[in-house]
Amino acid sequence: MFKVLMKNPLVRKPVKEPGEGPALKILKEGKVLLDYGPVTMVIEARKKGSPDRRAAVAAARQAVLLLKEAASWLPVVRVPSGQVDLRPVYPPVVNAMIAAVKATGDPQLTPLAAVAGAIAGFCARKAREEGADWVTVNNGGDLALVVPPGERIRVGVWEDLTRTGISHVIEVTSQSGIAGIATSGFGGRSFTLGVASAATVLAGTPGIADACATVLGNAVNVDHPAIVRVPAASIDPETDIPGLLVTKEIGYLPPEAVAAALQNGLAKARELHEKGLILGAVISLRGRSVFYPSGMAALFGGAGGKYYKEESRCKFVKL
């Protein structure tokens, strides 16, 4: 079994791919690191159990092309989903981003909320086209997975984006239907409107997982004076959500506030699940973790800790 962390691994003394320059580095046979602009991506590919360096390198090269395509349409992907539609003139990756955010039903979400997942998904597809049958693409924590029959991938999930350490592990098989995993929350790479320590989504496509993780992280919310919110533009004038109030600081939250925020998150997870967008989710806040749907908890194992069921059939708390 193999483990893919929700953060990129520490890279020591990588070997450069001849002719590729400093952006592409070979970590080991069949596994490459792409460090290009805003993208830090680790790709691993195998074919019939053997490392497939050619497929991994091809997927990394594809990521560079995809990033350039998305950047060339920046005025489009910065527009809220309620004001943009799919068009044949847009590159496939841009249309995938638009489709993912529109599927969530959140009109304020811009296509950039799905950029990391969408690019990861297209890179995994490229590796498959090159012949790989086992693929992991970790685009800064947004994962695209291809698992052949009879194998599995162990994915470590963090319960707090501001700290280092895995709290849960999920085993992904070819029968699970999981091809994308994404996490959002306070302390992540992007702004959030909510207070989740981490909101992780499992979905059938990486782009949908990315967009839904953003929506879920925003929904894990509660009104409390310990939460400081400011316009996003006051922190980053170049943000795609300048007028929205984003979470800047979170002070002490009493147990009842934590419970209310988690319940709001569960309600959103239920909505996304009933729409057929996600297969499941785990939401964490201040040391408490809840799952949706209830059967999803059986797929997760704690990294040292047991779980007991609360009143709601889909709430679990780490002991």
C-alpha positions in Angstrom: 0.0 0.0 0.0 1.1 3.5 -0.7 0.7 6.8 1.1 0.0 10.2 -0.5 0.0 13.1 1.9 -2.2 16.2 1.6 0.9 18.3 1.5 3.9 18.1 -0.8 6.8 16.1 0.6 10.1 17.5 1.5 12.4 17.1 -1.4 16.1 16.5 -0.8 18.9 16.6 -3.4 16.6 15.8 -6.4 18.1 14.8 -9.7 17.3 17.1 -12.7 15.8 15.7 -15.8 18.3 16.5 -18.6 17.3 19.4 -20.7 14.3 20.3 -18.5 15.9 23.0 -16.4 15.3 23.7 -12.8 11.5 23.3 -12.9 11.3 19.5 -13.4 13.1 17.2 -11.0 13.2 13.5 -10.8 12.6 12.3 -7.2 13.0 8.7 -8.0 12.1 6.4 -11.0 8.5 7.1 -12.0 8.1 10.1 -9.6 8.8 13.7 -10.5 8.5 17.2 -8.9 7.3 20.1 -11.0 8.0 23.5 -9.5 6.7 26.1 -11.9 5.2 29.5 -11.1 2.4 28.9 -8.6 2.4 25.1 -9.2 4.3 22.7 -6.9 3.2 19.3 -8.1 4.4 15.8 -7.4 3.5 13.1 -10.0 4.0 9.4 -9.7 3.1 6.9 -12.4 3.4 3.2 -12.8 2.6 0.7 -15.4 1.8 -2.9 -14.5 3.5 -2.4 -11.1 6.7 -0.8 -12.5 7.7 2.9 -12.3 6.8 4.8 -15.5 9.1 7.7 -15.7 8.0 8.6 -19.2 4.3 9.0 -18.2 5.2 11.0 -15.1 7.4 13.4 -17.1 4.7 13.7 -19.8 2.1 14.6 -17.2 4.4 17.3 -15.7 4.9 18.8 -19.2 1.2 18.8 -19.6 0.8 20.8 -16.3 3.0 23.6 -17.7 0.8 23.8 -20.8 -2.4 23.8 -18.8 -1.2 26.5 -16.5 -0.3 28.7 -19.4 -3.8 28.1 -20.9 -5.5 29.0 -17.7 -3.4 32.1 -17.3 -4.2 33.3 -20.8 -7.9 33.3 -19.9 -7.4 35.0 -16.5 -10.1 37.6 -17.1 -12.6 34.8 -17.5 -11.6 32.5 -14.6 -11.7 35.4 -12.2 -15.4 36.1 -12.9 -18.0 34.7 -10.4 -19.6 31.5 -11.7 -23.0 33.1 -11.9 -21.6 35.5 -14.6 -19.7 33.0 -16.8 -20.7 30.1 -19.0 -19.0 27.3 -20.9 -17.8 28.2 -24.4 -16.2 26.2 -27.2 -13.5 28.9 -27.6 -12.2 28.2 -24.1 -9.5 25.5 -23.5 -10.8 22.3 -22.0 -9.2 23.0 -18.7 -10.9 26.4 -18.4 -14.3 24.8 -19.3 -13.6 22.1 -16.7 -13.0 24.8 -14.0 -16.2 26.7 -15.0 -18.3 23.5 -15.0 -17.0 22.5 -11.6 -17.8 25.7 -9.8 -21.2 26.1 -11.5 -22.1 22.6 -10.4 -21.8 23.6 -6.8 -24.5 26.2 -7.2 -22.5 28.9 -5.5 -22.8 32.0 -7.8 -19.9 33.8 -5.9 -17.4 31.1 -6.5 -15.0 31.8 -9.4 -13.5 29.2 -11.7 -10.1 29.7 -9.9 -11.7 27.7 -7.0 -11.2 24.6 -9.2 -7.9 25.4 -10.9 -5.6 23.1 -8.9 -8.0 20.1 -9.0 -8.8 20.6 -12.7 -5.1 20.7 -13.7 -4.3 17.7 -11.5 -7.1 15.8 -13.2 -5.9 16.6 -16.7 -2.3 15.6 -15.7 -3.6 12.2 -14.5 -5.4 11.8 -17.8 -2.2 12.5 -19.7 -0.3 9.9 -17.7 -3.0 7.4 -18.5 -2.8 8.3 -22.2 0.9 7.5 -22.0 0.1 4.0 -20.7 0.3 4.3 -16.9 -2.4 2.5 -15.0 -1.4 3.7 -11.5 -1.2 7.5 -11.0 -1.1 10.0 -8.2 -0.9 13.7 -8.9 -0.5 16.0 -5.8 -1.0 19.6 -6.9 -0.3 21.3 -3.6 -2.7 19.1 -1.7 -5.3 18.7 -4.4 -5.1 15.1 -5.5 -5.9 13.2 -8.7 -5.8 9.4 -8.3 -5.9 6.5 -10.8 -6.0 3.1 -9.1 -6.0 -0.2 -11.0 -8.0 -3.2 -10.0 -6.6 -5.1 -7.0 -4.5 -2.2 -5.7 -5.1 0.7 -3.3 -3.6 4.0 -2.3 -3.5 5.2 1.3 -4.2 9.0 1.5 -3.3 10.8 4.7 -5.7 13.6 5.7 -4.9 16.5 8.0 -7.4 17.8 10.5 -5.7 21.2 10.9 -4.1 23.0 8.0 -2.0 25.2 10.4 -0.3 22.2 11.9 1.8 19.3 10.7 0.5 15.8 11.1 -2.0 13.2 9.7 -5.1 12.6 11.7 -7.0 10.2 9.4 -6.1 7.8 6.6 -8.4 6.7 3.8 -7.6 3.7 1.5 -8.7 4.4 -2.1 -9.4 1.4 -4.4 -10.6 1.2 -8.0 -14.1 0.3 -6.7 -14.4 3.4 -4.5 -15.1 5.7 -7.3 -12.8 8.3 -5.7 -10.6 10.0 -8.3 -10.2 13.4 -6.6 -9.5 14.5 -3.0 -9.2 18.2 -1.9 -9.0 20.1 1.3 -9.9 23.6 2.2 -10.1 25.6 5.4 -8.5 28.3 7.5 -4.7 28.3 7.1 -4.8 26.8 3.6 -3.4 28.2 0.4 -6.5 30.2 -0.4 -8.9 32.5 1.5 -11.8 31.0 3.2 -15.1 32.5 4.4 -15.4 29.9 7.2 -13.6 28.6 10.2 -12.9 24.9 9.4 -9.5 23.7 10.6 -9.8 21.4 7.5 -12.6 20.3 5.2 -11.7 17.4 3.0 -13.9 16.2 0.1 -13.8 12.9 -1.8 -15.2 13.1 -5.3 -15.3 11.3 -8.7 -13.3 14.1 -10.4 -10.4 16.3 -9.0 -12.0 19.5 -10.3 -15.3 18.9 -8.5 -13.4 17.9 -5.3 -11.5 21.2 -5.4 -14.6 23.3 -5.9 -16.7 21.5 -3.4 -13.9 21.6 -0.8 -13.9 25.4 -1.1 -17.7 25.5 -0.7 -17.6 23.1 2.3 -14.9 25.1 4.0 -16.9 28.3 3.6 -20.0 26.6 5.1 -18.2 25.5 8.3 -19.1 28.8 9.9 -20.7 30.5 12.8 -21.1 34.1 14.0 -18.9 34.7 17.0 -16.9 37.8 18.2 -13.7 35.7 18.3 -13.8 35.5 14.5 -12.2 38.4 12.6 -13.3 38.9 9.0 -12.0 41.5 6.6 -12.5 42.2 2.8 -10.3 39.9 0.8 -8.9 42.8 -1.1 -7.5 44.3 2.1 -5.1 41.3 2.4 -4.5 40.7 -1.3 -5.4 43.5 -3.8 -5.1 41.0 -6.7 -7.6 38.5 -5.3 -10.5 37.2 -7.4 -13.0 37.7 -4.6 -12.1 41.4 -3.5 -15.5 42.2 -2.0 -16.1 39.1 0.1 -15.4 39.0 3.8 -12.7 36.4 4.5 -11.6 34.9 7.8 -8.4 36.6 9.1 -8.2 35.4 12.7 -10.0 32.9 14.9 -9.8 33.2 18.6 -11.2 30.9 21.3 -14.4 29.3 20.2 -16.6 27.7 22.9 -17.8 24.1 22.4 -21.3 25.3 21.4 -19.8 27.5 18.6 -17.7 24.6 17.4 -20.7 22.3 17.4 -22.8 24.9 15.5 -20.1 25.4 12.8 -19.7 21.6 12.3 -23.4 21.2 12.0 -23.5 23.9 9.3 -20.7 22.1 7.5 -22.6 18.7 7.7 -25.6 20.4 6.2 -23.6 21.6 3.2 -21.9 18.2 2.9 -25.3 16.6 2.8 -26.5 19.0 0.1 -23.4 18.3 -2.1 -23.8 14.6 -1.6 -27.4 14.6 -2.5 -26.6 16.6 -5.7 -24.2 13.7 -6.6 -21.2 16.0 -6.5 -19.2 14.3 -3.7 -18.8 10.8 -2.4 -18.1 11.9 1.2 -16.4 14.4 3.4 -14.6 14.8 6.7 -14.7 18.2 8.5 -12.5 19.1 11.4 -12.6 22.1 13.8 -10.6 22.5 16.9 -9.8 18.9 17.4 -13.3 17.6 16.5 -13.9 15.7 13.3 -17.3 14.8 11.7 -18.0 12.7 8.7 -20.7 12.6 6.0 -22.2 10.2 5.0 -22.1 7.8 8.0 -20.7 5.0 5.9 -17.7 7.2 5.0 -16.3 6.9 8.5 -15.7 3.2 7.9 -13.2 4.1 5.1 -11.2 6.3 7.5 -8.8 5.1 10.1 -7.4 7.3 12.8 -3.6 7.9 13.0 -3.6 6.8 16.6 -7.0 7.3 18.2 -10.5 5.8 18.4 -13.9 7.3 17.4 -17.3 7.1 18.9 -20.6 7.9 17.4 -22.6 10.9 18.6 -26.3 11.6 18.4 -26.2 12.3 14.7 -25.6 9.1 12.7 -22.8 10.9 10.7 -20.9 12.6 13.5 -17.7 11.1 14.9 -15.3 12.5 17.4 -11.7 11.6 18.0 -10.9 10.5 21.6 
